[in-house]
Amino acid sequence: MAMKPVRNMIVALDIGTSKVVCLVGEVSLDGTIDILGIGSHESRGLKRGVVVNIESTVHSIQRAVEEAELMAGCKIHSVSVGIAGSHINSMNSHGIVAVRDGEVMEHDLERVIDAARAVAIPADQKILHILPQEYVIDNQEGIREPLGMSGVRLEAKVHLVTGAVNAVQNIEKCVQRCGLEVDNSVLEQLASSYSVLTEDEKELGVCMVDMGGGTTDIAIYTGGAIRHTAVIPIAGDQVTNDIAMALRTPTPHAEDIKIKYACALAQLASADDTIKVPSVGDRPARDLSRQALAEVVEPRYDELFTLVQAELRRSGFEDLAAAGIVLTGGTAKMEGAVELAEEIFHMPVRLAIPKGVRGMEDILASPIYATGIGLLQYAKQDNQHLGEAVPVEEMTEPRPSVLNRMKSWFQGNF
């Protein structure tokens, strides 16, 4: 019997504050990722990107993974998982080594990266990523691929990302409690940048703002390399809380009102459009104009964009972000968000839809899936680099029909 070809399948798990998304993709021969399955479930147990309840988080992950397995017709064994939260820190570092044989070899690159990572970090932090920015050989700057080049002294400039050991371990523990292994723990804004930024934007200089439920994640690129990352612990959940408090309505209803009717710029909302606002307890629902709702939402978005602008100025790259601001994430979808951002930043702003995958475009063409799709692209690149494959094992037998599956279920249970 001829062996079936091994299918190179990869899985992404985006554990967010408001939702858990599991994506199953297959890397085709031409290098494109085909989406085979999507699973999504409301996230309970996280606050601002950090696990606060392990049982609830495990349950949310299991539901999302089961849904993705069912759709893709496979059994998931390991995943690439996103890491976020205000415990994330970053810094730029550099290392210098002598080139041993007059030509830069693989071991020279490993040594110079080791030299660059030799910086003092707190005992409760661990290094998540060492991202090379550029290499310098004998004072020749701006080298991207130094392998095989001649020289005496090699210098590497890198971006180091660190996270709290316990926060990363808690995420990994939740995944392992679901019977899964963690292939990669990836900074969420790094993953999102894989799916929403173009090479031209990274080269020219761009600030990507991933607006989630619990945190707003920032990544700044110039000269084709990541220069600065930051996390702001204000995002969509604060907008929901503002609506709940101002309109005196339960939080689930406030979330629903935010998604359906909210606008981030009051001047775009019509005063004639009215919405029903459910009250707390047995009180009757009230009518409210859409403009009044926008007047509650706009100050929070204004505050959030102002904090992003302050972070951009603090990084020193504000004048180098010639390609402007790229917004993504579920909270960026709101009507008026791009217009308000342009007013505050005084530079071009666009809302980014994730790209780089095939299949289910009608579902995935949303900023909500930016991190999940980016995690798949990161995993594909990592697989090629390591020469590994198959984090998902497909069912070896042909998939049984629904009738046969029901028959076997009855036989096993009665």
C-alpha positions in Angstrom: 0.0 0.0 0.0 1.4 3.4 -1.0 2.1 5.8 1.8 0.0 8.9 1.9 2.0 12.1 1.4 2.6 13.9 4.7 0.6 17.1 4.9 2.3 20.1 6.3 -0.4 21.4 8.7 0.0 24.2 11.2 -2.3 25.5 14.0 -2.6 28.9 15.5 -4.2 29.6 18.8 -5.1 33.3 19.6 -6.0 33.4 23.2 -7.5 36.9 23.6 -9.3 38.7 26.4 -12.6 38.7 24.6 -12.3 35.5 22.4 -10.2 32.4 21.7 -9.7 31.7 18.0 -8.1 28.4 16.7 -7.1 28.3 13.0 -5.9 25.1 11.2 -3.9 25.7 8.0 -2.1 23.6 5.5 1.0 24.8 3.7 0.7 24.0 0.0 3.6 23.2 -2.3 3.7 26.8 -3.5 4.0 28.0 0.1 0.5 29.4 0.4 -1.5 28.7 3.6 -4.9 27.1 2.9 -7.3 27.5 5.8 -9.0 24.2 6.6 -10.7 24.9 9.9 -11.8 27.8 12.2 -12.9 27.5 15.8 -14.0 30.5 17.9 -15.3 30.8 21.5 -16.0 33.5 23.9 -13.0 34.0 26.2 -13.5 33.7 29.9 -10.7 33.7 32.4 -8.4 36.4 31.0 -8.0 40.0 32.0 -5.9 42.3 29.9 -4.2 39.4 28.2 -3.2 37.6 31.4 -4.8 34.4 32.8 -6.8 35.1 35.9 -8.9 31.8 35.9 -7.2 28.7 34.6 -10.4 26.5 34.5 -12.4 29.0 32.5 -9.5 29.6 30.1 -9.0 25.8 29.5 -12.7 25.5 28.8 -12.7 28.3 26.2 -9.6 26.8 24.5 -11.1 23.3 24.4 -14.3 24.6 22.8 -12.4 26.6 20.1 -10.0 23.7 19.4 -12.8 21.1 19.1 -14.7 23.4 16.7 -11.6 23.8 14.5 -10.8 20.0 14.6 -14.4 19.2 13.5 -14.2 21.6 10.6 -10.7 20.5 9.5 -11.3 16.8 10.0 -8.1 16.3 11.9 -6.7 15.9 15.4 -4.7 18.8 16.8 -1.6 18.0 18.8 0.4 21.2 19.0 -0.2 24.9 18.4 1.6 28.3 18.0 0.1 30.5 20.7 0.0 34.3 21.0 1.3 36.1 24.1 0.1 39.6 25.1 -0.4 41.7 28.3 1.1 44.7 30.1 3.9 42.4 31.5 5.6 42.5 28.0 8.7 44.6 27.9 11.1 45.3 25.0 14.5 46.9 24.4 17.1 47.3 21.6 20.5 45.7 22.2 23.6 44.9 20.2 26.5 42.4 20.3 30.0 42.3 18.8 32.2 39.3 18.0 35.3 38.6 16.0 34.8 36.7 12.8 36.8 33.5 13.2 37.6 32.4 9.6 37.5 35.8 7.8 34.1 34.9 6.5 30.8 35.1 8.3 29.5 31.5 9.0 26.4 30.2 10.8 28.3 29.8 14.1 29.4 33.5 13.9 25.7 34.5 13.7 24.8 32.4 16.7 27.7 33.9 18.7 26.8 37.5 17.9 23.1 36.9 18.7 24.2 35.3 22.0 26.4 38.4 22.7 23.4 40.7 21.9 21.1 38.8 24.3 23.6 39.0 27.2 21.8 41.9 28.9 20.5 42.2 32.5 16.8 41.4 32.7 14.7 41.0 35.9 14.6 37.4 37.4 10.8 37.2 36.8 11.1 38.0 33.1 12.2 35.6 30.3 13.2 36.4 26.7 10.4 35.6 24.2 12.1 36.9 21.0 15.4 38.1 19.7 14.6 39.9 16.5 17.6 40.9 14.3 17.3 44.5 12.9 20.6 44.7 11.0 24.2 43.6 11.0 27.4 45.6 10.8 30.6 44.1 9.3 33.8 46.2 9.9 31.7 49.4 10.2 29.7 48.6 7.1 26.1 49.2 8.3 22.7 48.1 7.0 23.5 44.5 6.2 20.5 42.2 6.3 22.0 38.9 5.3 25.7 38.7 6.5 26.2 35.0 5.8 29.2 34.3 3.5 30.5 37.9 3.7 34.1 38.7 4.4 35.1 40.7 7.5 36.9 40.7 10.8 34.3 42.1 13.2 30.6 41.3 13.2 28.0 43.4 15.1 24.3 42.6 15.4 21.6 45.1 16.4 18.5 43.3 17.8 15.2 43.9 19.4 14.7 41.9 22.6 11.1 41.1 23.8 10.7 39.8 27.3 7.6 38.7 29.2 6.7 37.7 32.8 7.7 34.1 33.4 4.5 33.3 35.3 2.2 34.9 32.8 3.8 32.9 29.9 3.8 29.7 32.0 0.1 30.1 32.8 -0.9 30.5 29.2 1.2 27.4 28.3 -0.3 25.5 31.3 -3.8 26.2 30.0 -2.8 24.9 26.5 -1.2 21.8 28.0 -4.2 21.1 30.2 -6.1 20.7 26.9 -3.7 17.9 25.8 -1.8 20.2 23.4 1.8 21.1 23.1 3.1 24.6 22.5 5.3 24.9 19.4 5.9 28.7 19.7 4.9 31.4 22.1 4.7 34.5 19.9 4.2 38.2 20.8 0.8 39.0 19.4 1.6 42.3 17.7 4.6 40.6 16.0 2.2 37.9 14.7 -0.4 40.5 13.6 2.3 42.4 11.7 2.9 39.3 9.6 -0.6 39.3 8.3 -1.4 43.0 7.9 1.8 45.0 7.0 3.3 45.1 3.5 7.0 45.0 2.9 6.9 48.6 1.6 5.3 49.9 4.8 7.9 48.1 7.0 10.7 49.6 4.8 9.3 53.1 4.8 8.3 53.2 8.5 5.0 52.3 10.0 3.3 52.0 13.4 0.9 49.1 13.7 -1.8 49.3 16.4 -3.6 46.1 17.2 -6.7 47.0 19.2 -8.0 44.0 21.1 -10.5 43.4 23.9 -8.1 43.8 26.9 -4.9 45.4 25.5 -3.8 47.6 22.6 -0.5 46.3 21.2 1.9 48.5 19.2 4.7 47.5 16.9 6.9 50.1 15.0 8.9 49.2 11.9 11.5 51.2 10.0 14.0 50.1 7.5 12.3 46.7 7.2 12.9 45.7 10.8 11.0 46.0 14.1 12.3 48.8 16.2 9.8 49.2 19.1 7.0 47.2 20.7 4.7 48.3 23.6 1.4 47.3 25.2 -1.3 49.7 26.5 -3.7 48.1 29.0 -6.7 50.0 27.5 -8.9 48.5 24.7 -12.4 47.4 23.7 -13.4 46.2 27.2 -13.1 49.7 28.6 -15.4 51.0 25.9 -18.0 48.4 26.8 -17.6 49.4 30.5 -18.1 53.0 29.7 -21.3 52.2 27.8 -22.6 50.0 30.6 -21.9 52.7 33.2 -23.2 55.7 31.2 -26.3 54.0 29.9 -26.9 52.0 33.1 -27.3 48.7 31.1 -25.9 45.2 31.8 -22.4 44.6 30.4 -23.5 41.9 27.8 -26.1 44.3 26.4 -23.5 47.1 26.4 -21.2 44.9 24.3 -24.0 44.2 21.9 -24.9 47.9 21.6 -21.2 48.7 21.0 -20.8 46.2 18.2 -24.1 47.1 16.4 -24.5 50.8 16.9 -21.4 52.6 18.4 -19.4 55.2 16.4 -16.0 56.5 17.5 -16.7 60.0 16.1 -19.8 61.8 17.3 -20.1 64.0 14.2 -20.6 60.9 12.0 -23.5 59.6 14.0 -27.0 60.7 13.3 -29.1 62.2 16.1 -32.3 60.9 14.3 -31.3 57.2 14.6 -32.6 55.8 17.9 -31.6 52.6 19.6 -33.3 50.6 22.4 -31.2 50.4 25.6 -32.2 47.5 28.0 -32.3 48.6 31.6 -31.0 46.8 34.7 -33.6 44.7 36.6 -37.2 44.8 35.5 -37.2 48.4 34.4 -38.4 49.1 30.8 -36.0 49.6 27.9 -35.2 53.2 27.0 -34.7 55.0 23.7 -31.4 56.7 23.0 -30.0 58.5 20.0 -27.0 57.1 18.2 -25.2 60.4 18.6 -25.6 60.3 22.4 -24.0 56.8 22.3 -21.1 58.2 20.2 -20.6 60.9 22.7 -19.9 58.2 25.3 -17.6 56.2 23.1 -15.5 59.0 21.4 -13.7 60.2 24.6 -12.4 56.6 25.3 -11.1 56.2 21.7 -9.6 59.7 21.9 -7.8 58.8 25.1 -6.6 55.5 23.6 -5.2 57.1 20.4 -3.6 59.9 22.5 -1.8 57.2 24.6 -0.6 55.5 21.4 0.7 58.8 20.1 2.5 59.4 23.4 4.2 56.0 23.1 5.1 56.7 19.5 6.8 59.9 20.6 8.5 58.2 23.5 10.0 55.6 21.2 11.7 58.3 19.1 10.3 56.9 15.8 7.3 59.3 15.3 9.0 61.3 12.5 10.2 58.0 10.8 6.7 56.5 10.4 6.3 57.8 6.9 3.7 55.1 6.0 1.5 56.3 8.9 -0.6 54.2 11.2 -2.1 50.8 10.5 -5.1 49.8 12.7 -6.2 46.2 13.2 -8.0 44.1 15.8 -11.6 43.9 16.6 -11.8 47.2 18.4 -10.5 49.0 15.3 -13.5 47.9 13.3 -15.8 50.6 14.8 -17.2 53.2 12.4 -15.3 56.5 12.8 -12.2 55.0 14.3 -10.0 55.7 11.3 -11.3 59.2 10.9 -10.7 60.0 14.6 -7.2 58.5 14.4 -6.3 60.7 11.4 -7.5 63.8 13.4 -5.2 62.9 16.4 -2.1 61.5 14.6 -2.1 63.9 11.7 -0.8 61.2 9.4 -2.3 58.6 7.1 -4.3 55.8 8.9 -5.8 52.7 7.4 -7.8 49.8 8.7 -6.0 46.5 7.8 -7.7 43.3 6.8 -5.4 40.2 7.3 -3.9 38.7 4.1 -1.7 35.8 3.0 -4.1 32.9 3.3 -6.5 31.1 1.0 -10.0 29.8 1.8 -12.9 31.1 3.9 -12.1 34.7 2.8 -15.7 35.7 3.6 -15.2 34.8 7.3 -11.5 35.8 7.6 -11.7 39.2 5.9 -11.9 40.9 9.3 -9.3 42.6 11.6 -10.5 40.2 14.4 -8.4 37.4 12.7 -5.2 39.4 12.2 -3.3 37.7 15.1 -4.5 34.2 14.3 -3.5 34.4 10.6 -0.2 36.1 11.6 0.5 33.2 13.9 0.0 30.7 11.0 2.4 32.8 8.9 5.0 32.9 11.7 4.7 29.1 12.2 5.1 28.5 8.5 8.3 30.6 8.4 9.6 28.9 11.6 8.9 25.4 10.2 10.9 26.2 7.0 13.7 27.5 9.2 13.8 24.4 11.4 13.0 21.9 8.7 10.1 20.5 10.8 6.5 19.8 9.8 3.2 18.4 10.8 2.1 19.8 14.1 -1.4 18.4 13.3 -1.9 14.7 12.6 -4.6 14.1 10.0 -6.9 11.1 10.5 -5.3 8.2 8.7 -8.6 6.5 8.0 -11.1 8.0 5.5 -13.5 10.3 7.4 -16.7 8.3 8.2 -20.0 9.5 7.0 -22.4 11.1 9.5 -24.6 8.0 9.5 -21.6 5.7 10.4 -20.4 8.1 13.1 -23.9 8.1 14.7 -24.0 4.3 14.4 -20.6 3.9 16.2 -21.7 6.5 18.9 -24.8 4.5 19.7 -22.9 1.2 19.7 -20.3 2.7 22.1 -22.9 4.2 24.5 -25.7 1.6 24.6 
